[in-house]
Amino acid sequence: MANAIRKTAVEVRRLSAAEAEVWVTAEPDAVTSATELRGRLTGPRCPGVTTVEIAYPLRPLPRAAEEPANVLTLRGLIPEPNLWTEATPFVYDVRLELWQDGKRADVATLPVGLKQPR
């Protein structure tokens, strides 16, 4: 069965200087018992700034009853995140892999800036 990621979304659920909690959702063509979403956050990176990029795992969340059947959600935690500002636009990359029947079916990469609301 071929499968592909149709739609993705990144939501910063909690953000402080101590920790960021990021939820990533993906909507594949189909979700079966053999469908799996894997992912990681890597970063930070910033133009003109030397950083050490770290990979943070994204872990599956249990499915909520009100969630559509074709949506998969992952959650990641970043301790002491580098926040995005105009002076230092730090960005993290979300890499998602959709696996179907034990084979990688699709890949998506999304940038995310962790910005405090004003």
N, CA, C and O of each residue as an XYZ file, in Angstrom:
472
protein
N       0.834     -1.183      0.000
C       0.000      0.000      0.000
C       0.879      1.247      0.000
O       1.718      1.407      0.886
N       0.703      2.116     -0.962
C       1.416      3.394     -0.993
C       0.714      4.353     -0.040
O      -0.508      4.318      0.108
N       1.495      5.201      0.598
C       0.939      6.160      1.531
C       1.791      7.416      1.479
O       2.992      7.338      1.221
N       1.195      8.560      1.719
C       1.932      9.821      1.690
C       1.358     10.776      2.727
O       0.196     10.667      3.117
N       2.190     11.710      3.165
C       1.753     12.745      4.093
C       1.072     13.842      3.285
O       1.692     14.440      2.406
N      -0.197     14.112      3.576
C      -0.950     15.141      2.856
C      -0.836     16.504      3.518
O      -0.744     17.527      2.839
N      -0.844     16.514      4.844
C      -0.921     17.773      5.573
C      -0.151     17.632      6.882
O      -0.165     16.571      7.506
N       0.527     18.718      7.298
C       1.253     18.709      8.567
C       0.962     20.003      9.316
O       0.569     21.010      8.727
N       1.163     19.951     10.617
C       1.010     21.151     11.449
C       1.926     21.018     12.655
O       2.133     19.926     13.184
N       2.476     22.163     13.084
C       3.323     22.217     14.271
C       2.676     23.185     15.240
O       2.322     24.305     14.872
N       2.524     22.746     16.485
C       1.944     23.595     17.520
C       2.875     23.620     18.724
O       3.224     22.574     19.271
N       3.270     24.811     19.130
C       4.070     24.964     20.347
C       3.073     25.036     21.495
O       2.384     26.042     21.663
N       2.997     23.968     22.283
C       1.992     23.873     23.344
C       2.407     24.599     24.615
O       1.568     25.127     25.345
N       3.713     24.619     24.872
C       4.229     25.267     26.081
C       5.606     25.793     25.741
O       6.390     25.114     25.079
N       5.910     27.022     26.199
C       7.193     27.626     25.862
C       7.676     28.507     26.999
O       6.983     29.426     27.434
N       8.874     28.209     27.468
C       9.536     29.039     28.469
C      11.032     28.924     28.222
O      11.468     28.169     27.354
N      11.808     29.667     28.980
C      13.265     29.564     28.860
C      13.746     28.194     29.333
O      14.833     27.753     28.958
N      12.948     27.528     30.146
C      13.331     26.222     30.688
C      13.014     25.062     29.756
O      13.767     24.089     29.702
N      11.890     25.154     29.008
C      11.482     24.011     28.193
C      10.439     24.419     27.153
O       9.616     25.304     27.387
N      10.496     23.759     26.015
C       9.477     23.909     24.974
C       8.831     22.551     24.735
O       9.512     21.529     24.648
N       7.511     22.557     24.631
C       6.762     21.353     24.288
C       6.127     21.586     22.922
O       5.339     22.514     22.741
N       6.478     20.734     21.966
C       6.031     20.892     20.584
C       5.223     19.665     20.182
O       5.658     18.531     20.380
N       4.045     19.903     19.617
C       3.220     18.837     19.070
C       3.222     18.959     17.555
O       3.067     20.050     17.007
N       3.398     17.831     16.887
C       3.414     17.795     15.427
C       2.337     16.810     14.981
O       2.292     15.668     15.440
N       1.474     17.268     14.080
C       0.445     16.378     13.540
C       0.683     16.177     12.051
O       1.163     17.068     11.350
N       0.339     15.003     11.599
C       0.441     14.675     10.179
C      -0.828     13.945      9.771
O      -1.377     13.131     10.514
N      -1.268     14.266      8.571
C      -2.446     13.620      8.014
C      -2.021     12.850      6.770
O      -1.849     13.436      5.700
N      -1.850     11.531      6.911
C      -1.489     10.732      5.733
C      -2.725     10.396      4.892
O      -3.862     10.624      5.305
N      -2.470      9.854      3.714
C      -3.570      9.410      2.845
C      -4.470      8.418      3.569
O      -5.695      8.484      3.470
N      -3.837      7.486      4.308
C      -4.596      6.453      5.014
C      -3.855      6.064      6.289
O      -2.627      6.126      6.352
N      -4.616      5.665      7.298
C      -4.030      5.158      8.538
C      -4.585      3.761      8.773
O      -5.794      3.563      8.884
N      -3.667      2.793      8.847
C      -4.037      1.414      9.150
C      -3.250      0.980     10.387
O      -2.497      1.773     10.951
N      -3.414     -0.244     10.800
C      -2.642     -0.745     11.943
C      -1.156     -0.838     11.617
O      -0.332     -0.946     12.525
N      -0.802     -0.798     10.339
C       0.596     -0.882      9.916
C       1.177      0.488      9.552
O       2.244      0.564      8.943
N       0.477      1.579      9.925
C       0.960      2.931      9.659
C       1.640      3.460     10.908
O       1.112      3.345     12.013
N       2.826      4.047     10.720
C       3.569      4.599     11.855
C       4.176      5.933     11.439
O       4.680      6.080     10.325
N       4.120      6.907     12.352
C       4.756      8.203     12.135
C       5.936      8.308     13.101
O       5.783      8.128     14.309
N       7.096      8.598     12.556
C       8.314      8.776     13.356
C       8.849     10.175     13.097
O       8.599     10.762     12.044
N       9.586     10.700     14.061
C      10.125     12.023     13.821
C      11.123     12.476     14.855
O      11.336     11.831     15.882
N      11.739     13.631     14.545
C      12.684     14.249     15.475
C      12.757     15.743     15.177
O      12.488     16.198     14.065
N      13.125     16.475     16.199
C      13.413     17.905     16.095
C      14.924     18.038     16.144
O      15.563     17.428     17.001
N      15.505     18.810     15.259
C      16.945     19.060     15.330
C      17.178     20.562     15.345
O      16.432     21.334     14.743
N      18.214     20.946     16.036
C      18.548     22.363     16.082
C      19.171     22.710     17.415
O      19.472     21.827     18.218
N      19.357     23.951     17.642
C      18.924     25.080     16.845
C      19.970     25.458     15.802
O      21.139     25.085     15.898
N      19.517     26.203     14.811
C      20.446     26.797     13.855
C      20.031     28.246     13.653
O      18.854     28.594     13.753
N      21.027     29.086     13.366
C      20.784     30.515     13.216
C      21.866     31.092     12.317
O      23.049     30.848     12.553
N      21.490     31.854     11.285
C      22.503     32.448     10.401
C      23.475     33.326     11.197
O      23.065     34.165     11.999
N      24.756     33.114     10.957
C      25.780     33.926     11.599
C      26.102     33.552     13.031
O      26.916     34.215     13.674
N      25.479     32.502     13.542
C      25.713     32.072     14.921
C      26.171     30.618     14.902
O      25.565     29.775     14.242
N      27.237     30.336     15.627
C      27.719     28.962     15.726
C      26.936     28.241     16.819
O      26.894     28.686     17.966
N      26.321     27.130     16.448
C      25.550     26.344     17.418
C      25.920     24.874     17.293
O      26.495     24.439     16.296
N      25.584     24.140     18.306
C      25.692     22.685     18.270
C      24.268     22.169     18.121
O      23.439     22.337     19.015
N      23.994     21.543     16.987
C      22.649     21.030     16.764
C      22.466     19.703     17.492
O      23.346     18.842     17.492
N      21.302     19.565     18.107
C      20.960     18.364     18.867
C      19.678     17.797     18.278
O      18.810     18.547     17.834
N      19.560     16.479     18.275
C      18.334     15.822     17.817
C      17.492     15.445     19.032
O      17.962     14.760     19.940
N      16.250     15.899     19.036
C      15.299     15.597     20.101
C      14.237     14.673     19.528
O      13.649     14.986     18.493
N      13.977     13.543     20.173
C      12.992     12.605     19.612
C      11.571     13.147     19.715
O      11.228     13.855     20.662
N      10.761     12.807     18.739
C       9.328     13.054     18.785
C       8.671     11.715     19.094
O       8.913     10.719     18.412
N       7.845     11.704     20.118
C       7.221     10.453     20.563
C       5.709     10.482     20.284
O       5.074     11.531     20.390
N       5.144      9.328     19.928
C       3.712      9.283     19.622
C       2.864      9.590     20.858
O       3.200      9.203     21.977
N       1.770     10.286     20.625
C       0.770     10.537     21.666
C      -0.376      9.554     21.482
O      -0.692      9.171     20.356
N      -0.996      9.148     22.573
C      -2.190      8.303     22.423
C      -3.265      9.074     21.652
O      -3.388     10.291     21.791
N      -4.012      8.376     20.867
C      -5.056      9.016     20.062
C      -6.197      9.496     20.951
O      -6.686      8.751     21.800
N      -6.614     10.729     20.753
C      -7.751     11.290     21.478
C      -9.039     10.855     20.773
O      -9.066     10.699     19.552
N     -10.091     10.665     21.546
C     -11.362     10.191     20.985
C     -11.916     11.164     19.948
O     -12.521     10.741     18.963
N     -11.710     12.481     20.166
C     -12.267     13.469     19.233
C     -11.368     13.723     18.023
O     -11.745     14.457     17.109
N     -10.177     13.113     18.019
C      -9.245     13.317     16.913
C      -9.694     12.524     15.681
O     -10.123     11.376     15.802
N      -9.594     13.135     14.500
C      -9.950     12.386     13.285
C      -9.095     11.117     13.147
O      -7.939     11.088     13.571
N      -9.665     10.097     12.566
C      -8.980      8.797     12.453
C      -7.735      8.849     11.590
O      -6.862      7.990     11.723
N      -7.628      9.840     10.700
C      -6.484      9.889      9.789
C      -5.412     10.884     10.239
O      -4.586     11.297      9.425
N      -5.406     11.277     11.513
C      -4.405     12.217     12.025
C      -3.515     11.508     13.044
O      -4.006     10.845     13.958
N      -2.209     11.655     12.876
C      -1.227     11.085     13.804
C      -0.498     12.245     14.476
O      -0.172     13.240     13.829
N      -0.240     12.111     15.796
C       0.373     13.194     16.556
C       1.621     12.704     17.278
O       1.643     11.623     17.866
N       2.666     13.540     17.213
C       3.914     13.289     17.930
C       4.174     14.471     18.862
O       3.721     15.586     18.606
N       4.909     14.212     19.948
C       5.227     15.254     20.930
C       6.718     15.247     21.199
O       7.328     14.189     21.350
N       7.306     16.444     21.259
C       8.726     16.568     21.572
C       8.957     17.622     22.638
O       8.219     18.602     22.732
N       9.991     17.408     23.439
C      10.393     18.354     24.472
C      11.803     18.837     24.179
O      12.688     18.039     23.868
N      12.013     20.151     24.278
C      13.339     20.742     24.088
C      13.704     21.454     25.383
O      13.095     22.469     25.721
N      14.690     20.937     26.113
C      15.115     21.648     27.321
C      15.931     22.884     26.947
O      16.748     22.843     26.028
N      15.705     23.968     27.659
C      16.428     25.226     27.456
C      16.512     25.599     25.971
O      17.608     25.681     25.416
N      15.365     25.823     25.329
C      15.366     26.115     23.891
C      15.950     27.502     23.592
O      15.908     28.410     24.421
N      16.489     27.628     22.387
C      16.907     28.937     21.889
C      15.686     29.556     21.225
O      15.164     29.018     20.249
N      15.241     30.669     21.746
C      14.035     31.303     21.242
C      14.330     32.157     20.014
O      15.416     32.721     19.881
N      13.350     32.243     19.122
C      13.462     33.032     17.909
C      13.232     34.503     18.250
O      12.249     34.848     18.905
N      14.139     35.362     17.806
C      13.959     36.814     17.875
C      14.437     37.373     16.540
O      15.067     36.663     15.756
N      14.139     38.639     16.280
C      14.621     39.246     15.035
C      16.142     39.307     15.005
O      16.750     39.154     13.946
N      16.758     39.532     16.164
C      18.220     39.617     16.229
C      18.876     38.243     16.102
O      19.947     38.114     15.509
N      18.235     37.228     16.656
C      18.765     35.858     16.595
C      17.621     34.916     16.185
O      16.956     34.336     17.043
N      17.400     34.769     14.888
C      16.289     33.935     14.411
C      16.613     32.434     14.450
O      16.813     31.804     13.412
N      16.660     31.879     15.657
C      16.941     30.453     15.814
C      15.778     29.633     15.263
O      14.613     29.958     15.491
N      16.107     28.572     14.537
C      15.112     27.691     13.937
C      15.463     26.243     14.270
O      16.631     25.856     14.290
N      14.441     25.471     14.526
C      14.568     24.015     14.691
C      13.907     23.377     13.468
O      12.991     23.954     12.883
N      14.364     22.212     13.093
C      13.770     21.485     11.967
C      13.047     20.257     12.484
O      13.588     19.497     13.288
N      11.827     20.068     12.019
C      11.048     18.873     12.306
C      11.184     17.962     11.100
O      10.901     18.373      9.975
N      11.612     16.741     11.323
C      11.682     15.751     10.240
C      10.716     14.628     10.590
O      10.832     13.981     11.631
N       9.770     14.419      9.700
C       8.778     13.364      9.874
C       9.004     12.274      8.849
O       9.339     12.543      7.696
N       8.817     11.042      9.283
C       8.870      9.894      8.375
C       7.586      9.099      8.557
O       7.231      8.720      9.673
N       6.906      8.854      7.469
C       5.708      8.030      7.475
C       6.104      6.623      7.041
O       6.650      6.427      5.955
N       5.827      5.663      7.886
C       6.146      4.267      7.597
C       4.848      3.503      7.382
O       3.878      3.658      8.124
N       4.859      2.672      6.343
C       3.704      1.850      6.026
C       4.184      0.430      5.762
O       5.051      0.204      4.918
N       3.620     -0.507      6.480
C       3.966     -1.932      6.310
C       5.468     -2.171      6.428
O       6.035     -2.962      5.674
N       6.119     -1.479      7.385
C       7.545     -1.674      7.636
C       8.486     -0.974      6.674
O       9.699     -1.173      6.746
N       7.949     -0.153      5.768
C       8.782      0.561      4.790
C       8.493      2.059      4.872
O       7.354      2.478      5.078
N       9.551      2.855      4.706
C       9.353      4.301      4.716
C       8.605      4.705      3.456
O       9.054      4.438      2.342
N       7.458      5.352      3.641
C       6.602      5.719      2.518
C       6.749      7.186      2.129
O       6.580      7.529      0.959
N       7.064      8.068      3.099
C       7.147      9.494      2.795
C       7.959     10.194      3.883
O       8.101      9.693      4.998
N       8.486     11.368      3.527
C       9.277     12.190      4.449
C       8.826     13.636      4.286
O       8.556     14.092      3.175
N       8.747     14.350      5.402
C       8.434     15.784      5.369
C       9.359     16.494      6.347
O       9.658     15.974      7.422
N       9.813     17.695      5.965
C      10.658     18.514      6.829
C      10.016     19.887      6.964
O       9.615     20.506      5.978
N       9.929     20.350      8.214
C       9.290     21.636      8.493
C      10.182     22.453      9.421
O      10.699     21.915     10.400
N      10.376     23.741      9.137
C      11.107     24.587     10.078
C      10.146     25.124     11.141
O       8.969     25.355     10.863
N      10.659     25.320     12.362
C       9.841     25.910     13.418
C      10.699     26.855     14.256
O      11.781     26.493     14.720
N      10.200     28.052     14.436
C      10.839     29.027     15.315
C      10.056     29.098     16.603
O       8.829     29.187     16.577
N      10.735     29.060     17.714
C      10.085     29.092     19.014
C      10.063     30.543     19.482
O      11.059     31.056     19.990
N       8.912     31.199     19.304
C       8.791     32.627     19.550
C       7.787     32.888     20.666
O       6.668     32.376     20.638
N       8.197     33.687     21.645
C       7.288     34.056     22.725
C       6.214     34.980     22.176
O       6.520     35.875     21.389
N       4.955     34.784     22.575
C       3.905     35.717     22.151
C       4.126     37.076     22.819
O       4.660     37.160     23.924
N       3.719     38.100     22.151
C       3.882     39.459     22.713
C       2.791     39.790     23.677
O       2.775     40.886     24.237
